[in-house]
Amino acid sequence: PEDVAKVVAFLCSEEAFMIRGQTIIVDGGTSVAPFILPEEGGR
């Protein structure tokens, strides 16, 4: 939820005035590295 709130806050700010027609994925990096699994045994 915090990541989504930060993206929403950015998009509502003056700094995002040039962003138009984009899909912004906020998934904690899952879409970038979906196949990295924790080692067996864990920590």
N, CA, C and O atoms as a GROMACS GRO file, in nm:
protein
  172
    1PRO      N    1   0.080  -0.122   0.000
    1PRO     CA    2   0.000   0.000   0.000
    1PRO      C    3   0.084   0.128   0.000
    1PRO      O    4   0.046   0.227  -0.062
    2GLU      N    5   0.199   0.126   0.070
    2GLU     CA    6   0.283   0.245   0.074
    2GLU      C    7   0.342   0.275  -0.063
    2GLU      O    8   0.352   0.392  -0.102
    3ASP      N    9   0.381   0.172  -0.137
    3ASP     CA   10   0.437   0.192  -0.271
    3ASP      C   11   0.333   0.255  -0.363
    3ASP      O   12   0.364   0.346  -0.439
    4VAL      N   13   0.211   0.206  -0.355
    4VAL     CA   14   0.104   0.259  -0.440
    4VAL      C   15   0.078   0.405  -0.402
    4VAL      O   16   0.060   0.489  -0.490
    5ALA      N   17   0.075   0.434  -0.274
    5ALA     CA   18   0.050   0.571  -0.229
    5ALA      C   19   0.159   0.666  -0.278
    5ALA      O   20   0.130   0.780  -0.315
    6LYS      N   21   0.283   0.620  -0.278
    6LYS     CA   22   0.394   0.705  -0.326
    6LYS      C   23   0.382   0.732  -0.476
    6LYS      O   24   0.409   0.844  -0.520
    7VAL      N   25   0.342   0.632  -0.552
    7VAL     CA   26   0.323   0.652  -0.696
    7VAL      C   27   0.208   0.750  -0.721
    7VAL      O   28   0.220   0.840  -0.804
    8VAL      N   29   0.099   0.733  -0.651
    8VAL     CA   30  -0.016   0.823  -0.666
    8VAL      C   31   0.024   0.965  -0.629
    8VAL      O   32  -0.011   1.060  -0.700
    9ALA      N   33   0.096   0.981  -0.519
    9ALA     CA   34   0.140   1.114  -0.477
    9ALA      C   35   0.230   1.178  -0.583
    9ALA      O   36   0.216   1.297  -0.613
   10PHE      N   37   0.320   1.099  -0.640
   10PHE     CA   38   0.407   1.152  -0.745
   10PHE      C   39   0.326   1.194  -0.867
   10PHE      O   40   0.347   1.303  -0.921
   11LEU      N   41   0.233   1.109  -0.910
   11LEU     CA   42   0.155   1.140  -1.029
   11LEU      C   43   0.066   1.263  -1.009
   11LEU      O   44   0.030   1.330  -1.106
   12CYS      N   45   0.032   1.293  -0.886
   12CYS     CA   46  -0.049   1.411  -0.856
   12CYS      C   47   0.036   1.536  -0.837
   12CYS      O   48  -0.018   1.647  -0.823
   13SER      N   49   0.167   1.520  -0.836
   13SER     CA   50   0.256   1.632  -0.811
   13SER      C   51   0.290   1.706  -0.941
   13SER      O   52   0.263   1.657  -1.050
   14GLU      N   53   0.348   1.824  -0.926
   14GLU     CA   54   0.393   1.903  -1.040
   14GLU      C   55   0.504   1.832  -1.117
   14GLU      O   56   0.520   1.856  -1.237
   15GLU      N   57   0.581   1.746  -1.051
   15GLU     CA   58   0.693   1.678  -1.115
   15GLU      C   59   0.648   1.580  -1.224
   15GLU      O   60   0.728   1.543  -1.309
   16ALA      N   61   0.524   1.540  -1.222
   16ALA     CA   62   0.474   1.441  -1.318
   16ALA      C   63   0.397   1.506  -1.434
   16ALA      O   64   0.320   1.440  -1.503
   17PHE      N   65   0.418   1.636  -1.455
   17PHE     CA   66   0.338   1.707  -1.555
   17PHE      C   67   0.357   1.656  -1.698
   17PHE      O   68   0.270   1.678  -1.782
   18MET      N   69   0.467   1.589  -1.728
   18MET     CA   70   0.492   1.540  -1.864
   18MET      C   71   0.446   1.396  -1.884
   18MET      O   72   0.454   1.345  -1.996
   19ILE      N   73   0.398   1.329  -1.782
   19ILE     CA   74   0.358   1.189  -1.795
   19ILE      C   75   0.215   1.183  -1.849
   19ILE      O   76   0.122   1.238  -1.790
   20ARG      N   77   0.202   1.115  -1.963
   20ARG     CA   78   0.071   1.100  -2.029
   20ARG      C   79   0.061   0.960  -2.088
   20ARG      O   80   0.158   0.912  -2.148
   21GLY      N   81  -0.051   0.896  -2.073
   21GLY     CA   82  -0.078   0.770  -2.141
   21GLY      C   83   0.017   0.657  -2.108
   21GLY      O   84   0.055   0.582  -2.198
   22GLN      N   85   0.055   0.643  -1.985
   22GLN     CA   86   0.149   0.539  -1.945
   22GLN      C   87   0.081   0.437  -1.855
   22GLN      O   88  -0.013   0.469  -1.782
   23THR      N   89   0.130   0.315  -1.861
   23THR     CA   90   0.091   0.213  -1.765
   23THR      C   91   0.205   0.202  -1.665
   23THR      O   92   0.318   0.172  -1.704
   24ILE      N   93   0.177   0.224  -1.540
   24ILE     CA   94   0.279   0.218  -1.437
   24ILE      C   95   0.250   0.099  -1.348
   24ILE      O   96   0.146   0.092  -1.282
   25ILE      N   97   0.342   0.004  -1.348
   25ILE     CA   98   0.325  -0.119  -1.270
   25ILE      C   99   0.392  -0.100  -1.135
   25ILE      O  100   0.510  -0.069  -1.127
   26VAL      N  101   0.314  -0.120  -1.029
   26VAL     CA  102   0.366  -0.110  -0.892
   26VAL      C  103   0.343  -0.246  -0.828
   26VAL      O  104   0.236  -0.274  -0.774
   27ASP      N  105   0.446  -0.332  -0.834
   27ASP     CA  106   0.431  -0.468  -0.784
   27ASP      C  107   0.550  -0.516  -0.701
   27ASP      O  108   0.571  -0.636  -0.685
   28GLY      N  109   0.628  -0.423  -0.651
   28GLY     CA  110   0.742  -0.461  -0.568
   28GLY      C  111   0.853  -0.532  -0.644
   28GLY      O  112   0.936  -0.599  -0.583
   29GLY      N  113   0.856  -0.518  -0.775
   29GLY     CA  114   0.961  -0.579  -0.856
   29GLY      C  115   0.928  -0.716  -0.912
   29GLY      O  116   1.011  -0.775  -0.981
   30THR      N  117   0.810  -0.767  -0.884
   30THR     CA  118   0.772  -0.901  -0.930
   30THR      C  119   0.773  -0.911  -1.082
   30THR      O  120   0.812  -1.015  -1.136
   31SER      N  121   0.732  -0.808  -1.152
   31SER     CA  122   0.729  -0.814  -1.298
   31SER      C  123   0.868  -0.810  -1.359
   31SER      O  124   0.886  -0.850  -1.474
   32VAL      N  125   0.966  -0.761  -1.285
   32VAL     CA  126   1.103  -0.754  -1.335
   32VAL      C  127   1.175  -0.886  -1.316
   32VAL      O  128   1.249  -0.929  -1.405
   33ALA      N  129   1.155  -0.951  -1.204
   33ALA     CA  130   1.224  -1.076  -1.173
   33ALA      C  131   1.126  -1.177  -1.113
   33ALA      O  132   1.136  -1.209  -0.994
   34PRO      N  133   1.032  -1.227  -1.194
   34PRO     CA  134   0.928  -1.315  -1.138
   34PRO      C  135   0.976  -1.455  -1.102
   34PRO      O  136   0.906  -1.527  -1.031
   35PHE      N  137   1.094  -1.495  -1.148
   35PHE     CA  138   1.137  -1.632  -1.127
   35PHE      C  139   1.243  -1.648  -1.019
   35PHE      O  140   1.298  -1.756  -1.003
   36ILE      N  141   1.272  -1.544  -0.946
   36ILE     CA  142   1.368  -1.553  -0.836
   36ILE      C  143   1.293  -1.600  -0.712
   36ILE      O  144   1.208  -1.529  -0.659
   37LEU      N  145   1.327  -1.720  -0.668
   37LEU     CA  146   1.260  -1.779  -0.552
   37LEU      C  147   1.358  -1.786  -0.436
   37LEU      O  148   1.479  -1.798  -0.458
   38PRO      N  149   1.310  -1.778  -0.314
   38PRO     CA  150   1.400  -1.791  -0.199
   38PRO      C  151   1.462  -1.931  -0.195
   38PRO      O  152   1.402  -2.029  -0.239
   39GLU      N  153   1.583  -1.937  -0.142
   39GLU     CA  154   1.650  -2.066  -0.130
   39GLU      C  155   1.575  -2.156  -0.033
   39GLU      O  156   1.509  -2.108   0.059
   40GLU      N  157   1.586  -2.286  -0.054
   40GLU     CA  158   1.521  -2.381   0.038
   40GLU      C  159   1.584  -2.367   0.175
   40GLU      O  160   1.704  -2.344   0.186
   41GLY      N  161   1.506  -2.381   0.276
   41GLY     CA  162   1.555  -2.367   0.412
   41GLY      C  163   1.525  -2.229   0.468
   41GLY      O  164   1.507  -2.212   0.589
   42GLY      N  165   1.521  -2.132   0.378
   42GLY     CA  166   1.486  -1.996   0.420
   42GLY      C  167   1.578  -1.942   0.526
   42GLY      O  168   1.679  -2.002   0.562
   43ARG      N  169   1.541  -1.827   0.574
   43ARG     CA  170   1.619  -1.763   0.680
   43ARG      C  171   1.533  -1.748   0.802
   43ARG      O  172   1.579  -1.696   0.904
   0.00000   0.00000   0.00000
